[in-house]
Amino acid sequence: MFQYHRSIDHAIEVFRTYIGPTSRAFQMTSGEAQEALRKDLRAVFTRYNRATDGTVVIESRYLQTVATRA
């Protein structure tokens, strides 16, 4: 599965707004800590970005577990 974003800044804002752990991290910090988090996210998105046209394309992997009651 791939995630597509208009830019790295757009990807950061999407994660900040809609992705629970990232959103919470921003809510629990302020000032310099938020800027450090933003800088770290920028580095991750830059490192894993597959696009070469200024947009962001990042492959997302996840593990899905299904439990059934016996």
C-alpha positions in Angstrom: 0.0 0.0 0.0 1.3 3.5 -0.8 0.5 6.8 0.7 0.5 9.9 -1.6 1.0 13.4 -0.4 1.4 16.8 -2.2 4.7 17.5 -0.4 6.6 16.7 2.7 4.9 19.5 4.6 1.5 18.1 3.5 2.5 14.6 4.7 3.5 16.0 8.1 0.2 17.9 8.5 -1.8 14.8 7.5 0.1 12.7 10.1 -0.3 15.5 12.7 -4.0 15.8 12.1 -5.1 12.2 11.4 -2.6 9.7 12.7 -3.3 9.1 16.4 0.2 8.6 17.9 1.7 11.5 15.8 -1.3 13.8 16.7 -0.9 13.0 20.3 2.8 13.6 20.3 2.2 17.1 18.8 -0.5 17.7 21.4 1.8 16.8 24.3 4.7 19.0 23.2 5.2 22.6 22.4 7.9 25.0 21.1 11.2 23.4 20.5 10.0 19.8 21.0 7.4 20.3 18.3 10.0 21.6 15.9 12.3 18.7 16.7 9.4 16.3 16.0 8.6 18.1 12.7 12.3 17.9 11.8 12.4 14.1 12.6 9.3 13.5 10.5 10.7 15.5 7.6 13.9 13.3 7.7 11.8 10.1 7.7 9.6 11.3 4.8 12.6 12.4 2.9 14.4 9.2 3.4 11.6 6.9 2.3 10.1 9.1 -0.4 9.9 7.3 -3.7 8.7 10.3 -5.7 11.2 12.5 -7.6 8.8 15.3 -8.6 8.4 17.1 -5.3 5.4 15.0 -4.1 5.7 12.3 -1.6 5.0 8.6 -2.2 5.7 6.3 0.8 5.2 2.6 1.0 3.2 1.6 4.1 3.4 -1.8 5.6 1.4 -3.2 8.5 0.6 -6.4 10.3 -3.0 -7.3 10.6 -4.0 -9.7 13.3 -7.4 -11.3 13.5 -8.5 -13.1 16.7 -11.4 -15.4 17.0 -12.9 -16.5 20.2 -13.0 -20.3 20.7 
